[in-house]
Each structure stands twice: as C-alpha cells, then as structure tokens.
C-alpha cells in the first residue's frame, strides 16, 4: 500500500512539475517579447502564443475532464475560474499584440498560475489520481501536439470582442486598452 502511495505521489508530482515548469517557460517568453523600445518581438511572441495555446489545450482537454468527474465544491469553482481565465487569455491572443495586451496577459496569468500552482490548487488536486490514471494522463500531456496559431487579427472588431471576453471573465478591460 505504501509503495502504491509513493508511486502515486511521484507520478502526480511529475504532472504539477511539468505544468509549473511550462508556466515558467511561458512567463519568460512573455517578458522577452517586449523590446527595450517598447515594441513587440514578433518571433518571441509567436512562440509564446503557440506554447500558451498548447498549455491551455492540455488543461482543457486532459486535466479538466479528468478532474471534473470527482469534482465538487471548491474544485468545481476552481475549474470554472480557470475556464473563464482561459477564455479571456485566448481572446487576448487574437488581436495584434500591444503594450496593453501584454499587460493584460501578464496580470491575468499571474493570478491564474497561482490558482493552479498553490498549495491546494488545481495541480495539487491531480494528486487525487491513482498512479495508473496519472501515468496515462502524463503520457497524454507529453504527447499533446503543438498548436498552430493563426496570424493575429488587426480588425478593430476583434479588439472589441477581446474587451467583452475580459469583462465576462471579471476583468476590467479599460485598464489595459
């Protein structure tokens, strides 16, 4: 029994470690995409977008469905908050990046990543999985494909839709753009 629990801890810690390291990688890319001139490094931003869309896909397609089954109470509320954030973040990735878009992404991701990584957070809840299920989940996470991001859309209507998505998620879009 103790060996089972130890294996369970190791495997599930691997999930949290993998996704937390991905947060760190994405945060570094987001910081690097802003040039000293205030402009945006398009190549770095593109890598950030693709990586973030893959990360969101992992959470939406693998973790949330798995954790939703035994969900209830606080976990269900956490999942709802995460999904609202994902909607706002995805909307922010559609328009052409600007200082306001980067500021909004930085602010939202700071709180969002904490919600997932903190003690008792979303990733720690993956510890409720048995070792066999967690191993399968980690295999699926590792093999999740890269996301092919479409070009950013310069249409002003897209920015208006982005504002609405932020407001629906409970953010004040006016403070960013």
PyMOL CGO cylinders between C-alpha atoms (Angstrom):
from pymol import cmd
from pymol.cgo import CYLINDER

trace = [
    CYLINDER, 0.00, 0.00, 0.00, 2.79, 2.44, 0.88, 0.3, 1, 1, 1, 1, 1, 1,
    CYLINDER, 2.79, 2.44, 0.88, 4.59, 1.72, -2.39, 0.3, 1, 1, 1, 1, 1, 1,
    CYLINDER, 4.59, 1.72, -2.39, 1.37, 2.47, -4.28, 0.3, 1, 1, 1, 1, 1, 1,
    CYLINDER, 1.37, 2.47, -4.28, 1.00, 5.81, -2.48, 0.3, 1, 1, 1, 1, 1, 1,
    CYLINDER, 1.00, 5.81, -2.48, 4.66, 6.67, -3.11, 0.3, 1, 1, 1, 1, 1, 1,
    CYLINDER, 4.66, 6.67, -3.11, 4.35, 5.89, -6.84, 0.3, 1, 1, 1, 1, 1, 1,
    CYLINDER, 4.35, 5.89, -6.84, 1.14, 7.93, -6.91, 0.3, 1, 1, 1, 1, 1, 1,
    CYLINDER, 1.14, 7.93, -6.91, 2.96, 10.89, -5.32, 0.3, 1, 1, 1, 1, 1, 1,
    CYLINDER, 2.96, 10.89, -5.32, 5.89, 10.67, -7.75, 0.3, 1, 1, 1, 1, 1, 1,
    CYLINDER, 5.89, 10.67, -7.75, 3.74, 10.44, -10.85, 0.3, 1, 1, 1, 1, 1, 1,
    CYLINDER, 3.74, 10.44, -10.85, 1.37, 13.20, -9.83, 0.3, 1, 1, 1, 1, 1, 1,
    CYLINDER, 1.37, 13.20, -9.83, 4.19, 15.45, -8.69, 0.3, 1, 1, 1, 1, 1, 1,
    CYLINDER, 4.19, 15.45, -8.69, 5.52, 15.00, -12.21, 0.3, 1, 1, 1, 1, 1, 1,
    CYLINDER, 5.52, 15.00, -12.21, 2.31, 16.45, -13.65, 0.3, 1, 1, 1, 1, 1, 1,
    CYLINDER, 2.31, 16.45, -13.65, 2.47, 19.51, -11.40, 0.3, 1, 1, 1, 1, 1, 1,
    CYLINDER, 2.47, 19.51, -11.40, 6.21, 19.94, -12.04, 0.3, 1, 1, 1, 1, 1, 1,
    CYLINDER, 6.21, 19.94, -12.04, 5.79, 19.65, -15.81, 0.3, 1, 1, 1, 1, 1, 1,
    CYLINDER, 5.79, 19.65, -15.81, 2.98, 22.20, -15.99, 0.3, 1, 1, 1, 1, 1, 1,
    CYLINDER, 2.98, 22.20, -15.99, 4.60, 24.58, -13.48, 0.3, 1, 1, 1, 1, 1, 1,
    CYLINDER, 4.60, 24.58, -13.48, 7.85, 24.49, -15.47, 0.3, 1, 1, 1, 1, 1, 1,
    CYLINDER, 7.85, 24.49, -15.47, 5.81, 25.26, -18.57, 0.3, 1, 1, 1, 1, 1, 1,
    CYLINDER, 5.81, 25.26, -18.57, 4.36, 28.29, -16.75, 0.3, 1, 1, 1, 1, 1, 1,
    CYLINDER, 4.36, 28.29, -16.75, 7.92, 29.46, -16.03, 0.3, 1, 1, 1, 1, 1, 1,
    CYLINDER, 7.92, 29.46, -16.03, 8.94, 28.97, -19.66, 0.3, 1, 1, 1, 1, 1, 1,
    CYLINDER, 8.94, 28.97, -19.66, 5.90, 30.85, -20.94, 0.3, 1, 1, 1, 1, 1, 1,
    CYLINDER, 5.90, 30.85, -20.94, 6.36, 33.68, -18.41, 0.3, 1, 1, 1, 1, 1, 1,
    CYLINDER, 6.36, 33.68, -18.41, 9.97, 34.09, -19.60, 0.3, 1, 1, 1, 1, 1, 1,
    CYLINDER, 9.97, 34.09, -19.60, 8.84, 34.24, -23.23, 0.3, 1, 1, 1, 1, 1, 1,
    CYLINDER, 8.84, 34.24, -23.23, 6.20, 36.84, -22.38, 0.3, 1, 1, 1, 1, 1, 1,
    CYLINDER, 6.20, 36.84, -22.38, 8.81, 39.01, -20.65, 0.3, 1, 1, 1, 1, 1, 1,
    CYLINDER, 8.81, 39.01, -20.65, 11.23, 38.61, -23.57, 0.3, 1, 1, 1, 1, 1, 1,
    CYLINDER, 11.23, 38.61, -23.57, 8.70, 39.57, -26.23, 0.3, 1, 1, 1, 1, 1, 1,
    CYLINDER, 8.70, 39.57, -26.23, 8.70, 43.21, -25.08, 0.3, 1, 1, 1, 1, 1, 1,
    CYLINDER, 8.70, 43.21, -25.08, 11.66, 45.01, -26.65, 0.3, 1, 1, 1, 1, 1, 1,
    CYLINDER, 11.66, 45.01, -26.65, 13.55, 47.84, -24.88, 0.3, 1, 1, 1, 1, 1, 1,
    CYLINDER, 13.55, 47.84, -24.88, 11.96, 50.21, -27.41, 0.3, 1, 1, 1, 1, 1, 1,
    CYLINDER, 11.96, 50.21, -27.41, 8.52, 49.12, -26.21, 0.3, 1, 1, 1, 1, 1, 1,
    CYLINDER, 8.52, 49.12, -26.21, 7.83, 47.20, -29.40, 0.3, 1, 1, 1, 1, 1, 1,
    CYLINDER, 7.83, 47.20, -29.40, 7.00, 43.52, -29.59, 0.3, 1, 1, 1, 1, 1, 1,
    CYLINDER, 7.00, 43.52, -29.59, 9.41, 40.84, -30.83, 0.3, 1, 1, 1, 1, 1, 1,
    CYLINDER, 9.41, 40.84, -30.83, 7.09, 39.02, -33.24, 0.3, 1, 1, 1, 1, 1, 1,
    CYLINDER, 7.09, 39.02, -33.24, 9.04, 35.75, -33.23, 0.3, 1, 1, 1, 1, 1, 1,
    CYLINDER, 9.04, 35.75, -33.23, 9.18, 35.50, -29.44, 0.3, 1, 1, 1, 1, 1, 1,
    CYLINDER, 9.18, 35.50, -29.44, 5.51, 36.47, -29.16, 0.3, 1, 1, 1, 1, 1, 1,
    CYLINDER, 5.51, 36.47, -29.16, 4.59, 33.80, -31.72, 0.3, 1, 1, 1, 1, 1, 1,
    CYLINDER, 4.59, 33.80, -31.72, 6.47, 31.16, -29.68, 0.3, 1, 1, 1, 1, 1, 1,
    CYLINDER, 6.47, 31.16, -29.68, 4.69, 32.40, -26.54, 0.3, 1, 1, 1, 1, 1, 1,
    CYLINDER, 4.69, 32.40, -26.54, 1.26, 32.21, -28.24, 0.3, 1, 1, 1, 1, 1, 1,
    CYLINDER, 1.26, 32.21, -28.24, 1.83, 28.71, -29.58, 0.3, 1, 1, 1, 1, 1, 1,
    CYLINDER, 1.83, 28.71, -29.58, 3.14, 27.48, -26.24, 0.3, 1, 1, 1, 1, 1, 1,
    CYLINDER, 3.14, 27.48, -26.24, 0.33, 29.07, -24.27, 0.3, 1, 1, 1, 1, 1, 1,
    CYLINDER, 0.33, 29.07, -24.27, -2.33, 27.66, -26.58, 0.3, 1, 1, 1, 1, 1, 1,
    CYLINDER, -2.33, 27.66, -26.58, -0.79, 24.19, -26.19, 0.3, 1, 1, 1, 1, 1, 1,
    CYLINDER, -0.79, 24.19, -26.19, -0.72, 24.61, -22.41, 0.3, 1, 1, 1, 1, 1, 1,
    CYLINDER, -0.72, 24.61, -22.41, -4.37, 25.70, -22.31, 0.3, 1, 1, 1, 1, 1, 1,
    CYLINDER, -4.37, 25.70, -22.31, -5.25, 22.77, -24.58, 0.3, 1, 1, 1, 1, 1, 1,
    CYLINDER, -5.25, 22.77, -24.58, -3.59, 20.35, -22.15, 0.3, 1, 1, 1, 1, 1, 1,
    CYLINDER, -3.59, 20.35, -22.15, -5.60, 21.74, -19.26, 0.3, 1, 1, 1, 1, 1, 1,
    CYLINDER, -5.60, 21.74, -19.26, -8.89, 21.92, -21.18, 0.3, 1, 1, 1, 1, 1, 1,
    CYLINDER, -8.89, 21.92, -21.18, -8.65, 18.55, -22.95, 0.3, 1, 1, 1, 1, 1, 1,
    CYLINDER, -8.65, 18.55, -22.95, -6.82, 16.42, -20.38, 0.3, 1, 1, 1, 1, 1, 1,
    CYLINDER, -6.82, 16.42, -20.38, -6.85, 17.81, -16.84, 0.3, 1, 1, 1, 1, 1, 1,
    CYLINDER, -6.85, 17.81, -16.84, -10.24, 19.48, -16.57, 0.3, 1, 1, 1, 1, 1, 1,
    CYLINDER, -10.24, 19.48, -16.57, -12.22, 16.49, -17.91, 0.3, 1, 1, 1, 1, 1, 1,
    CYLINDER, -12.22, 16.49, -17.91, -10.29, 14.14, -15.62, 0.3, 1, 1, 1, 1, 1, 1,
    CYLINDER, -10.29, 14.14, -15.62, -10.70, 16.30, -12.53, 0.3, 1, 1, 1, 1, 1, 1,
    CYLINDER, -10.70, 16.30, -12.53, -14.29, 17.24, -13.28, 0.3, 1, 1, 1, 1, 1, 1,
    CYLINDER, -14.29, 17.24, -13.28, -15.54, 13.69, -12.64, 0.3, 1, 1, 1, 1, 1, 1,
    CYLINDER, -15.54, 13.69, -12.64, -14.81, 13.67, -8.89, 0.3, 1, 1, 1, 1, 1, 1,
    CYLINDER, -14.81, 13.67, -8.89, -15.28, 17.43, -8.71, 0.3, 1, 1, 1, 1, 1, 1,
    CYLINDER, -15.28, 17.43, -8.71, -17.44, 19.17, -6.26, 0.3, 1, 1, 1, 1, 1, 1,
    CYLINDER, -17.44, 19.17, -6.26, -17.44, 22.24, -4.08, 0.3, 1, 1, 1, 1, 1, 1,
    CYLINDER, -17.44, 22.24, -4.08, -14.21, 24.20, -4.23, 0.3, 1, 1, 1, 1, 1, 1,
    CYLINDER, -14.21, 24.20, -4.23, -12.72, 22.21, -7.10, 0.3, 1, 1, 1, 1, 1, 1,
    CYLINDER, -12.72, 22.21, -7.10, -15.72, 22.93, -9.31, 0.3, 1, 1, 1, 1, 1, 1,
    CYLINDER, -15.72, 22.93, -9.31, -15.39, 26.65, -8.52, 0.3, 1, 1, 1, 1, 1, 1,
    CYLINDER, -15.39, 26.65, -8.52, -11.67, 26.48, -9.32, 0.3, 1, 1, 1, 1, 1, 1,
    CYLINDER, -11.67, 26.48, -9.32, -12.37, 24.80, -12.65, 0.3, 1, 1, 1, 1, 1, 1,
    CYLINDER, -12.37, 24.80, -12.65, -14.95, 27.45, -13.53, 0.3, 1, 1, 1, 1, 1, 1,
    CYLINDER, -14.95, 27.45, -13.53, -12.44, 30.24, -12.70, 0.3, 1, 1, 1, 1, 1, 1,
    CYLINDER, -12.44, 30.24, -12.70, -9.74, 28.53, -14.76, 0.3, 1, 1, 1, 1, 1, 1,
    CYLINDER, -9.74, 28.53, -14.76, -12.07, 28.19, -17.74, 0.3, 1, 1, 1, 1, 1, 1,
    CYLINDER, -12.07, 28.19, -17.74, -13.10, 31.87, -17.54, 0.3, 1, 1, 1, 1, 1, 1,
    CYLINDER, -13.10, 31.87, -17.54, -9.42, 32.82, -17.45, 0.3, 1, 1, 1, 1, 1, 1,
    CYLINDER, -9.42, 32.82, -17.45, -8.69, 30.55, -20.42, 0.3, 1, 1, 1, 1, 1, 1,
    CYLINDER, -8.69, 30.55, -20.42, -11.41, 32.31, -22.41, 0.3, 1, 1, 1, 1, 1, 1,
    CYLINDER, -11.41, 32.31, -22.41, -10.00, 35.74, -21.58, 0.3, 1, 1, 1, 1, 1, 1,
    CYLINDER, -10.00, 35.74, -21.58, -6.42, 34.64, -22.30, 0.3, 1, 1, 1, 1, 1, 1,
    CYLINDER, -6.42, 34.64, -22.30, -7.37, 33.04, -25.63, 0.3, 1, 1, 1, 1, 1, 1,
    CYLINDER, -7.37, 33.04, -25.63, -9.23, 36.22, -26.62, 0.3, 1, 1, 1, 1, 1, 1,
    CYLINDER, -9.23, 36.22, -26.62, -6.13, 38.28, -25.80, 0.3, 1, 1, 1, 1, 1, 1,
    CYLINDER, -6.13, 38.28, -25.80, -4.09, 36.13, -28.19, 0.3, 1, 1, 1, 1, 1, 1,
    CYLINDER, -4.09, 36.13, -28.19, -6.23, 37.02, -31.22, 0.3, 1, 1, 1, 1, 1, 1,
    CYLINDER, -6.23, 37.02, -31.22, -5.57, 40.76, -31.78, 0.3, 1, 1, 1, 1, 1, 1,
    CYLINDER, -5.57, 40.76, -31.78, -2.22, 42.21, -32.78, 0.3, 1, 1, 1, 1, 1, 1,
    CYLINDER, -2.22, 42.21, -32.78, -0.13, 42.38, -29.60, 0.3, 1, 1, 1, 1, 1, 1,
    CYLINDER, -0.13, 42.38, -29.60, 0.35, 45.75, -27.94, 0.3, 1, 1, 1, 1, 1, 1,
    CYLINDER, 0.35, 45.75, -27.94, 1.61, 47.03, -24.60, 0.3, 1, 1, 1, 1, 1, 1,
    CYLINDER, 1.61, 47.03, -24.60, -1.96, 46.79, -23.28, 0.3, 1, 1, 1, 1, 1, 1,
    CYLINDER, -1.96, 46.79, -23.28, -2.38, 43.21, -24.48, 0.3, 1, 1, 1, 1, 1, 1,
    CYLINDER, -2.38, 43.21, -24.48, 0.93, 42.23, -22.86, 0.3, 1, 1, 1, 1, 1, 1,
    CYLINDER, 0.93, 42.23, -22.86, -0.04, 43.98, -19.61, 0.3, 1, 1, 1, 1, 1, 1,
    CYLINDER, -0.04, 43.98, -19.61, -3.40, 42.20, -19.53, 0.3, 1, 1, 1, 1, 1, 1,
    CYLINDER, -3.40, 42.20, -19.53, -1.80, 38.81, -20.25, 0.3, 1, 1, 1, 1, 1, 1,
    CYLINDER, -1.80, 38.81, -20.25, 0.80, 39.39, -17.54, 0.3, 1, 1, 1, 1, 1, 1,
    CYLINDER, 0.80, 39.39, -17.54, -1.80, 40.37, -14.94, 0.3, 1, 1, 1, 1, 1, 1,
    CYLINDER, -1.80, 40.37, -14.94, -4.21, 37.55, -15.73, 0.3, 1, 1, 1, 1, 1, 1,
    CYLINDER, -4.21, 37.55, -15.73, -1.51, 34.88, -15.97, 0.3, 1, 1, 1, 1, 1, 1,
    CYLINDER, -1.51, 34.88, -15.97, -0.01, 35.91, -12.62, 0.3, 1, 1, 1, 1, 1, 1,
    CYLINDER, -0.01, 35.91, -12.62, -3.25, 35.19, -10.76, 0.3, 1, 1, 1, 1, 1, 1,
    CYLINDER, -3.25, 35.19, -10.76, -4.15, 32.26, -12.98, 0.3, 1, 1, 1, 1, 1, 1,
    CYLINDER, -4.15, 32.26, -12.98, -0.83, 30.48, -12.49, 0.3, 1, 1, 1, 1, 1, 1,
    CYLINDER, -0.83, 30.48, -12.49, -1.07, 30.97, -8.73, 0.3, 1, 1, 1, 1, 1, 1,
    CYLINDER, -1.07, 30.97, -8.73, -4.55, 29.42, -8.72, 0.3, 1, 1, 1, 1, 1, 1,
    CYLINDER, -4.55, 29.42, -8.72, -3.16, 26.35, -10.45, 0.3, 1, 1, 1, 1, 1, 1,
    CYLINDER, -3.16, 26.35, -10.45, 0.17, 26.01, -8.61, 0.3, 1, 1, 1, 1, 1, 1,
    CYLINDER, 0.17, 26.01, -8.61, -0.51, 27.00, -4.99, 0.3, 1, 1, 1, 1, 1, 1,
    CYLINDER, -0.51, 27.00, -4.99, -0.99, 24.53, -2.16, 0.3, 1, 1, 1, 1, 1, 1,
    CYLINDER, -0.99, 24.53, -2.16, -4.43, 23.02, -2.58, 0.3, 1, 1, 1, 1, 1, 1,
    CYLINDER, -4.43, 23.02, -2.58, -4.60, 24.42, -6.12, 0.3, 1, 1, 1, 1, 1, 1,
    CYLINDER, -4.60, 24.42, -6.12, -5.65, 22.84, -9.36, 0.3, 1, 1, 1, 1, 1, 1,
    CYLINDER, -5.65, 22.84, -9.36, -2.42, 20.92, -10.00, 0.3, 1, 1, 1, 1, 1, 1,
    CYLINDER, -2.42, 20.92, -10.00, -2.26, 19.56, -6.47, 0.3, 1, 1, 1, 1, 1, 1,
    CYLINDER, -2.26, 19.56, -6.47, -5.76, 18.16, -6.98, 0.3, 1, 1, 1, 1, 1, 1,
    CYLINDER, -5.76, 18.16, -6.98, -4.25, 15.88, -9.61, 0.3, 1, 1, 1, 1, 1, 1,
    CYLINDER, -4.25, 15.88, -9.61, -2.71, 14.08, -6.62, 0.3, 1, 1, 1, 1, 1, 1,
    CYLINDER, -2.71, 14.08, -6.62, -6.14, 12.51, -6.04, 0.3, 1, 1, 1, 1, 1, 1,
    CYLINDER, -6.14, 12.51, -6.04, -5.49, 10.29, -9.03, 0.3, 1, 1, 1, 1, 1, 1,
    CYLINDER, -5.49, 10.29, -9.03, -4.33, 6.75, -8.70, 0.3, 1, 1, 1, 1, 1, 1,
    CYLINDER, -4.33, 6.75, -8.70, -0.91, 6.01, -10.19, 0.3, 1, 1, 1, 1, 1, 1,
    CYLINDER, -0.91, 6.01, -10.19, -2.24, 4.23, -13.28, 0.3, 1, 1, 1, 1, 1, 1,
    CYLINDER, -2.24, 4.23, -13.28, -4.58, 7.07, -14.26, 0.3, 1, 1, 1, 1, 1, 1,
    CYLINDER, -4.58, 7.07, -14.26, -1.92, 9.70, -13.54, 0.3, 1, 1, 1, 1, 1, 1,
    CYLINDER, -1.92, 9.70, -13.54, 0.63, 7.86, -15.67, 0.3, 1, 1, 1, 1, 1, 1,
    CYLINDER, 0.63, 7.86, -15.67, -1.79, 7.80, -18.58, 0.3, 1, 1, 1, 1, 1, 1,
    CYLINDER, -1.79, 7.80, -18.58, -2.54, 11.47, -18.07, 0.3, 1, 1, 1, 1, 1, 1,
    CYLINDER, -2.54, 11.47, -18.07, 1.18, 12.34, -18.07, 0.3, 1, 1, 1, 1, 1, 1,
    CYLINDER, 1.18, 12.34, -18.07, 1.67, 10.37, -21.28, 0.3, 1, 1, 1, 1, 1, 1,
    CYLINDER, 1.67, 10.37, -21.28, -1.16, 12.35, -22.90, 0.3, 1, 1, 1, 1, 1, 1,
    CYLINDER, -1.16, 12.35, -22.90, 0.28, 15.64, -21.61, 0.3, 1, 1, 1, 1, 1, 1,
    CYLINDER, 0.28, 15.64, -21.61, 3.74, 14.90, -23.02, 0.3, 1, 1, 1, 1, 1, 1,
    CYLINDER, 3.74, 14.90, -23.02, 2.31, 13.90, -26.38, 0.3, 1, 1, 1, 1, 1, 1,
    CYLINDER, 2.31, 13.90, -26.38, -0.04, 16.89, -26.68, 0.3, 1, 1, 1, 1, 1, 1,
    CYLINDER, -0.04, 16.89, -26.68, 0.58, 18.43, -30.10, 0.3, 1, 1, 1, 1, 1, 1,
    CYLINDER, 0.58, 18.43, -30.10, 1.83, 21.92, -30.74, 0.3, 1, 1, 1, 1, 1, 1,
    CYLINDER, 1.83, 21.92, -30.74, -0.93, 24.32, -31.66, 0.3, 1, 1, 1, 1, 1, 1,
    CYLINDER, -0.93, 24.32, -31.66, -0.85, 26.05, -35.00, 0.3, 1, 1, 1, 1, 1, 1,
    CYLINDER, -0.85, 26.05, -35.00, -1.71, 29.66, -34.23, 0.3, 1, 1, 1, 1, 1, 1,
    CYLINDER, -1.71, 29.66, -34.23, -3.40, 31.73, -36.90, 0.3, 1, 1, 1, 1, 1, 1,
    CYLINDER, -3.40, 31.73, -36.90, -1.96, 35.19, -37.59, 0.3, 1, 1, 1, 1, 1, 1,
    CYLINDER, -1.96, 35.19, -37.59, -3.05, 37.95, -35.24, 0.3, 1, 1, 1, 1, 1, 1,
    CYLINDER, -3.05, 37.95, -35.24, -6.13, 39.80, -36.44, 0.3, 1, 1, 1, 1, 1, 1,
    CYLINDER, -6.13, 39.80, -36.44, -5.82, 43.61, -36.76, 0.3, 1, 1, 1, 1, 1, 1,
    CYLINDER, -5.82, 43.61, -36.76, -9.58, 44.18, -37.17, 0.3, 1, 1, 1, 1, 1, 1,
    CYLINDER, -9.58, 44.18, -37.17, -10.84, 46.68, -34.53, 0.3, 1, 1, 1, 1, 1, 1,
    CYLINDER, -10.84, 46.68, -34.53, -13.91, 44.48, -34.04, 0.3, 1, 1, 1, 1, 1, 1,
    CYLINDER, -13.91, 44.48, -34.04, -11.58, 41.77, -32.69, 0.3, 1, 1, 1, 1, 1, 1,
    CYLINDER, -11.58, 41.77, -32.69, -10.30, 44.12, -30.01, 0.3, 1, 1, 1, 1, 1, 1,
    CYLINDER, -10.30, 44.12, -30.01, -13.89, 44.93, -29.04, 0.3, 1, 1, 1, 1, 1, 1,
    CYLINDER, -13.89, 44.93, -29.04, -14.65, 41.21, -28.74, 0.3, 1, 1, 1, 1, 1, 1,
    CYLINDER, -14.65, 41.21, -28.74, -11.50, 40.80, -26.64, 0.3, 1, 1, 1, 1, 1, 1,
    CYLINDER, -11.50, 40.80, -26.64, -12.70, 43.53, -24.28, 0.3, 1, 1, 1, 1, 1, 1,
    CYLINDER, -12.70, 43.53, -24.28, -16.03, 41.74, -23.89, 0.3, 1, 1, 1, 1, 1, 1,
    CYLINDER, -16.03, 41.74, -23.89, -14.28, 38.42, -23.17, 0.3, 1, 1, 1, 1, 1, 1,
    CYLINDER, -14.28, 38.42, -23.17, -12.22, 40.07, -20.43, 0.3, 1, 1, 1, 1, 1, 1,
    CYLINDER, -12.22, 40.07, -20.43, -15.31, 41.66, -18.91, 0.3, 1, 1, 1, 1, 1, 1,
    CYLINDER, -15.31, 41.66, -18.91, -17.17, 38.30, -18.94, 0.3, 1, 1, 1, 1, 1, 1,
    CYLINDER, -17.17, 38.30, -18.94, -14.24, 36.79, -17.05, 0.3, 1, 1, 1, 1, 1, 1,
    CYLINDER, -14.24, 36.79, -17.05, -14.45, 39.56, -14.45, 0.3, 1, 1, 1, 1, 1, 1,
    CYLINDER, -14.45, 39.56, -14.45, -11.52, 41.70, -15.60, 0.3, 1, 1, 1, 1, 1, 1,
    CYLINDER, -11.52, 41.70, -15.60, -11.56, 45.45, -16.21, 0.3, 1, 1, 1, 1, 1, 1,
    CYLINDER, -11.56, 45.45, -16.21, -10.50, 45.70, -19.85, 0.3, 1, 1, 1, 1, 1, 1,
    CYLINDER, -10.50, 45.70, -19.85, -10.42, 49.51, -19.63, 0.3, 1, 1, 1, 1, 1, 1,
    CYLINDER, -10.42, 49.51, -19.63, -7.28, 49.39, -17.53, 0.3, 1, 1, 1, 1, 1, 1,
    CYLINDER, -7.28, 49.39, -17.53, -5.38, 47.66, -20.37, 0.3, 1, 1, 1, 1, 1, 1,
    CYLINDER, -5.38, 47.66, -20.37, -6.77, 49.14, -23.62, 0.3, 1, 1, 1, 1, 1, 1,
]
cmd.load_cgo(trace, "trace")
